[in-house]
């Protein structure tokens, strides 16, 4: 593991390592997603081989929507990428399918998947003594009674061996009301099935929400993680000028590297495939079976750490017209996590608010910009305005100070 991850945990010696991706969206025609998938696999092997204590990649897990519409061309393309890059003597591959592979024809998709990959759509494997349970929806992203019964039986069987050992579980949609974007992109079908297994570490996709957002891990009754995307970002926040799709949404290729030790500790490392860097987070789960030990809970919303603008912060205006202008400003700082977004208030000469905007900090890019720009429109000609900019963290923690600057529209 690279220095920016393992250095913090020198006493942690893995006995298991695997990578997790989802939402690749391979299309019939060659697109960038195919190369990103191949690069993710190659990078996972490089990470494994660079480890001084354990240099194997034991599994590659794909959590659904690897094919954009489930055609034979797309599934065979995914299989070819695996064949070209995976050492099957060392590494097991576990794939599930979901709404995009089904494309309205779940039974056809299941047969096609089994024929091409030579594996069932639901899998329970034991790898280095750890249980891996992967299940595909009954249809679309729903899990009906037979699926609920199957996964319940698998969990019961795994837990019977050792209730303290983590069980790794994978399904495409988020468990509802857990990780970022799980309210719109989650399903509640499995919530009650999972409740009796605090040692479960659950991985899900579907939303395309960034994995370096600290809300992409959630621990309440059990541990849940979002798995991001290799295609395009979407974030379910509805107050942005660009909607739920961020500007530059296609610059998206993230995966998780997961390690576990013989004493049941787990480390999870979010990784950016595009730049080949780990994000500055390491999720630590030292006692998976004990909820009282969980640290990624909603208690994180209780924080005194707020963003701030330092003395070198700059703000400027350009492209001024009678009814609009562009404001550019330096990003705020914060002592933990990232700045999530900015509230931008535009006041007229009477001090009244005439425009409110909210924009992301673009934290989901490993190489996030040092400055941001936003267009302010629908203004009056030859008028004076003041702009107030507040920075927000992920936990409803707003900066105490704000940037203030004035401009005047042209005649």
C-alpha positions in Angstrom: 0.0 0.0 0.0 1.2 3.5 -0.7 2.7 5.7 1.9 -0.4 8.0 2.3 -2.4 5.0 3.5 -0.5 2.3 5.3 1.8 4.7 7.2 -1.0 5.5 9.6 -1.5 1.8 10.5 1.9 0.2 10.7 0.5 -2.5 13.0 -2.1 -3.5 10.5 -1.1 -6.6 8.5 -3.7 -7.6 5.9 -4.5 -11.2 5.2 -7.1 -10.3 2.5 -7.2 -7.6 -0.1 -9.8 -6.9 -2.8 -11.0 -4.0 -5.0 -14.6 -2.9 -5.5 -16.1 -1.0 -8.4 -19.6 -0.4 -9.8 -21.4 1.6 -12.5 -18.9 1.2 -15.2 -21.4 1.5 -18.0 -19.6 -0.2 -20.9 -21.3 0.5 -24.1 -21.5 -1.3 -27.5 -18.9 1.1 -29.0 -15.5 1.6 -27.4 -15.6 4.4 -24.9 -13.4 5.7 -22.0 -15.2 3.5 -19.5 -13.5 0.4 -20.9 -10.0 1.8 -20.4 -10.9 3.0 -16.9 -12.0 -0.5 -15.9 -8.8 -1.9 -17.2 -6.7 0.8 -15.5 -8.5 0.2 -12.2 -7.6 -3.5 -12.3 -4.0 -2.8 -13.3 -3.7 -0.2 -10.5 -5.2 -2.6 -8.0 -2.4 -5.1 -8.8 0.2 -2.4 -8.6 -1.1 -1.5 -5.2 -1.0 -5.1 -4.0 2.5 -5.8 -5.3 3.8 -2.6 -3.6 2.8 -3.9 -0.2 5.6 -5.0 2.0 3.4 -7.1 4.3 1.0 -8.8 1.9 1.2 -8.5 -1.9 -1.9 -10.3 -3.2 -5.1 -9.1 -4.8 -7.5 -11.8 -3.7 -10.7 -10.6 -5.4 -12.2 -8.1 -7.8 -15.9 -7.3 -7.1 -18.1 -5.5 -9.5 -21.4 -4.3 -8.0 -23.7 -4.0 -11.0 -24.3 -1.7 -14.0 -21.0 -2.7 -15.5 -22.9 -2.9 -18.8 -24.9 0.1 -20.0 -27.8 -1.8 -21.5 -26.8 -5.5 -21.0 -26.2 -6.4 -24.6 -24.0 -9.3 -25.5 -21.4 -7.0 -26.9 -21.2 -5.1 -23.6 -21.0 -8.2 -21.4 -18.4 -9.8 -23.7 -16.4 -6.6 -23.6 -16.4 -6.6 -19.8 -15.3 -10.3 -19.8 -12.5 -9.6 -22.2 -11.2 -6.8 -20.0 -11.1 -9.2 -17.1 -9.4 -11.9 -19.1 -6.8 -9.5 -20.4 -5.9 -8.1 -16.9 -6.8 -10.6 -14.2 -4.5 -13.3 -12.8 -7.2 -15.9 -12.2 -4.8 -18.1 -10.3 -4.5 -15.4 -7.6 -7.7 -13.4 -7.9 -11.4 -14.3 -7.8 -13.9 -12.2 -9.8 -17.4 -11.6 -8.4 -19.9 -9.7 -10.5 -23.6 -8.9 -10.0 -26.1 -7.4 -12.4 -28.9 -4.9 -12.0 -31.2 -2.4 -13.8 -28.8 -1.5 -16.7 -27.9 -5.1 -17.5 -31.6 -6.2 -17.2 -32.7 -3.4 -19.5 -36.3 -4.6 -19.0 -35.5 -8.2 -19.7 -34.1 -9.7 -16.4 -34.4 -13.4 -17.4 -32.6 -12.8 -20.7 -29.9 -10.8 -18.9 -29.4 -13.5 -16.3 -29.0 -16.2 -18.9 -26.6 -14.1 -21.0 -24.5 -13.3 -17.9 -24.3 -16.9 -16.9 -23.4 -18.0 -20.4 -20.6 -15.4 -20.8 -19.1 -15.3 -17.3 -19.8 -18.9 -16.3 -21.1 -17.9 -12.9 -24.5 -17.5 -11.2 -25.9 -14.0 -10.6 -25.9 -14.6 -6.8 -22.7 -15.8 -5.2 -21.5 -16.9 -1.7 -17.8 -17.4 -1.7 -15.3 -17.8 1.1 -11.9 -16.1 0.4 -9.1 -16.5 2.9 -11.6 -17.4 5.5 -13.9 -14.3 4.8 -17.4 -14.6 3.5 -18.4 -12.7 0.3 -22.1 -12.6 -0.5 -23.1 -10.9 -3.8 -26.7 -10.8 -5.0 -28.5 -9.4 -8.0 -32.0 -7.9 -7.9 -35.1 -9.9 -8.8 -35.8 -7.2 -11.4 -34.7 -3.6 -11.9 -33.3 -2.8 -8.4 -35.9 -4.6 -6.3 -35.3 -7.7 -4.1 -38.4 -9.8 -3.7 -39.2 -12.5 -1.2 -37.0 -15.3 -2.7 -34.0 -13.0 -2.8 -34.6 -11.8 0.7 -34.8 -15.4 1.9 -31.7 -16.4 0.0 -29.5 -13.7 1.4 -30.9 -14.2 4.9 -29.9 -17.9 4.7 -26.4 -17.0 3.5 -25.9 -14.4 6.2 -27.1 -16.9 8.9 -24.7 -19.5 7.6 -21.7 -17.1 7.5 -22.4 -15.7 11.0 -22.7 -19.1 12.5 -19.0 -19.8 11.8 -17.8 -16.7 13.6 -20.0 -13.8 14.7 -17.1 -11.4 15.2 -15.7 -11.8 11.6 -16.8 -9.3 9.0 -19.1 -10.5 6.3 -18.7 -8.6 3.0 -22.0 -8.2 1.2 -22.6 -6.6 -2.2 -25.8 -5.5 -4.0 -26.3 -2.8 -6.6 -28.7 -0.3 -5.0 -27.9 1.3 -1.7 -29.5 0.2 1.5 -32.1 2.9 1.9 -31.3 5.8 4.3 -27.6 4.9 4.8 -24.9 6.4 2.6 -24.9 9.6 0.4 -27.8 9.6 -2.2 -29.4 6.4 -0.7 -32.8 8.0 -0.3 -33.3 8.4 -4.0 -31.1 5.6 -5.2 -31.7 3.1 -2.4 -34.1 0.2 -1.8 -35.6 -0.8 1.5 -36.3 -4.5 0.6 -33.2 -5.8 2.5 -33.1 -3.4 5.5 -34.8 -5.8 7.9 -32.9 -8.8 6.6 -29.6 -7.1 7.3 -30.5 -5.8 10.8 -29.3 -8.8 12.7 -25.8 -8.7 11.3 -23.8 -5.7 12.6 -20.6 -7.5 11.4 -21.8 -7.0 7.8 -19.9 -4.6 5.6 -22.1 -3.7 2.7 -21.1 -2.3 -0.6 -23.5 -0.7 -3.1 -23.6 1.6 -6.1 -26.4 2.8 -8.4 -26.2 6.5 -7.4 -22.8 7.5 -8.9 -22.2 9.5 -5.8 -18.4 10.2 -5.1 -16.7 7.8 -2.7 -14.4 10.4 -1.3 -17.4 12.2 0.3 -17.2 11.2 4.0 -21.0 10.5 3.8 -20.3 7.6 1.5 -19.6 5.5 4.6 -22.3 5.1 7.2 -22.5 3.0 10.3 -25.8 2.7 12.2 -26.9 -0.9 12.6 -24.1 -2.2 10.3 -21.5 -0.7 8.0 -22.5 0.6 4.5 -20.3 2.1 1.8 -21.0 3.6 -1.6 -18.8 2.3 -4.5 -18.9 5.3 -6.8 -18.6 5.0 -10.6 -16.2 4.7 -13.5 -18.5 6.7 -15.8 -20.1 9.9 -14.5 -20.9 11.6 -11.2 -24.4 12.4 -9.9 -25.2 13.8 -6.5 -28.7 14.1 -5.2 -28.6 17.7 -4.1 -31.3 19.8 -5.8 -30.2 23.4 -5.3 -27.3 23.6 -7.8 -27.5 25.6 -11.1 -26.3 22.5 -12.9 -28.8 20.2 -11.3 -27.7 16.9 -9.8 -25.0 16.3 -12.5 -21.8 18.3 -11.6 -19.9 20.2 -14.1 -17.2 17.9 -15.5 -19.3 14.9 -14.4 -17.6 12.6 -16.9 -14.2 13.0 -15.1 -15.2 10.2 -12.8 -13.3 7.0 -12.1 -13.2 5.9 -8.5 -12.8 2.5 -6.7 -12.3 1.1 -3.2 -9.4 -1.0 -2.1 -10.4 -3.1 1.0 -8.1 -4.9 3.3 -8.9 -7.2 6.3 -6.6 -8.7 8.9 -6.7 -12.0 10.7 -7.9 -10.3 13.9 -11.0 -9.0 11.9 -9.9 -5.4 11.5 -10.8 -3.8 8.2 -9.3 -0.8 6.3 -10.9 0.8 3.2 -9.1 3.1 0.9 -10.9 5.3 -1.6 -8.8 5.6 -4.8 -9.0 7.9 -7.9 -8.2 5.9 -11.0 -7.9 9.0 -13.3 -4.9 10.5 -11.4 -3.7 7.2 -9.8 -3.9 8.5 -6.3 -5.5 7.6 -3.0 -7.9 10.2 -1.5 -6.8 11.4 1.9 -9.2 9.1 3.8 -8.8 5.7 5.3 -12.0 4.2 6.8 -11.1 2.2 9.9 -13.3 -0.6 11.2 -11.6 -2.3 14.2 -14.6 -4.2 15.7 -17.1 -4.8 12.8 -19.5 -6.8 15.1 -19.9 -4.1 17.8 -22.0 -1.1 16.9 -20.9 0.8 20.0 -17.4 1.0 18.4 -18.6 2.5 15.1 -17.1 5.9 14.3 -18.8 6.8 11.0 -22.2 7.5 12.5 -24.5 10.6 12.4 -22.7 11.9 15.4 -20.3 13.3 12.9 -22.9 16.1 12.3 -22.0 17.4 15.7 -18.8 19.3 15.0 -17.2 22.6 15.8 -14.9 22.4 12.8 -15.9 24.9 10.2 -14.5 26.1 6.9 -12.6 29.4 6.8 -11.2 31.9 4.3 -7.5 32.6 4.9 -5.8 36.0 4.3 -4.7 35.0 0.8 -8.2 34.5 -0.4 -9.0 36.4 -3.6 -12.3 37.4 -5.3 -12.7 39.1 -8.6 -15.3 39.9 -11.2 -15.2 39.6 -15.0 -17.4 39.4 -18.1 -19.5 42.2 -16.7 -22.6 43.0 -18.9 -25.8 45.0 -18.2 -27.4 42.0 -16.7 -24.7 39.6 -15.6 -21.1 39.0 -14.5 -18.8 36.2 -13.5 -17.4 35.9 -10.0 -14.2 34.0 -9.3 -12.9 33.2 -5.8 -10.3 31.1 -4.0 -11.5 28.0 -2.2 -11.9 28.1 1.5 -9.9 25.9 3.9 -11.0 23.4 6.5 -9.0 21.3 9.0 -10.9 18.1 8.3 -12.5 16.6 5.2 -13.1 19.0 2.4 -15.2 22.1 1.8 -18.4 20.7 0.3 -20.2 23.7 -1.3 -20.6 27.5 -1.2 -23.7 29.7 -0.6 -23.5 32.8 -2.8 -25.8 35.7 -1.9 -26.2 38.7 -4.2 -27.5 41.9 -2.5 -28.7 45.1 -4.2 -27.8 48.6 -3.0 -30.5 48.4 -0.4 -29.0 45.2 1.1 -31.8 43.0 0.0 -31.0 39.6 -1.5 -31.9 39.3 -5.2 -30.0 36.1 -6.0 -29.1 33.0 -4.1 -26.8 30.3 -5.6 -25.2 27.2 -4.3 -22.3 25.5 -6.0 -20.1 22.4 -5.2 -16.4 22.9 -4.3 -15.7 20.1 -6.8 -14.2 18.0 -4.0 -14.9 14.9 -5.9 -12.0 15.6 -8.2 -8.7 14.5 -6.7 -7.1 17.5 -8.4 -9.9 19.8 -7.2 -9.4 23.4 -8.5 -7.9 26.1 -6.3 -10.4 28.6 -7.6 -14.1 28.5 -8.6 -16.1 30.6 -11.0 -19.9 31.1 -11.3 -22.1 33.3 -13.5 -24.6 35.6 -11.9 -27.4 36.5 -14.2 -30.8 38.3 -14.3 -29.4 41.5 -12.9 -30.4 45.2 -13.5 -28.3 47.4 -15.7 -26.1 50.1 -14.2 -26.6 48.8 -10.7 -24.4 48.2 -7.7 -24.4 44.8 -6.1 -22.6 43.1 -3.2 -21.7 39.4 -3.2 -21.4 37.4 0.1 -19.9 33.9 -0.2 -20.1 31.3 2.7 -18.3 28.0 2.7 -20.0 24.8 3.9 -18.7 21.5 5.1 -20.4 18.1 4.8 -22.0 18.3 8.3 -24.1 21.5 8.1 -21.0 23.3 9.3 -20.9 26.8 7.8 -18.0 29.2 7.8 -18.3 32.0 10.4 -16.9 34.5 8.1 -17.7 35.2 4.5 -16.1 36.8 1.4 -17.6 40.2 0.6 -17.0 42.1 -2.6 -18.9 44.6 -4.8 -19.4 45.2 -8.5 -21.5 47.3 -10.8 -23.3 46.1 -14.0 -22.7 48.1 -17.2 -25.2 50.4 -18.8 
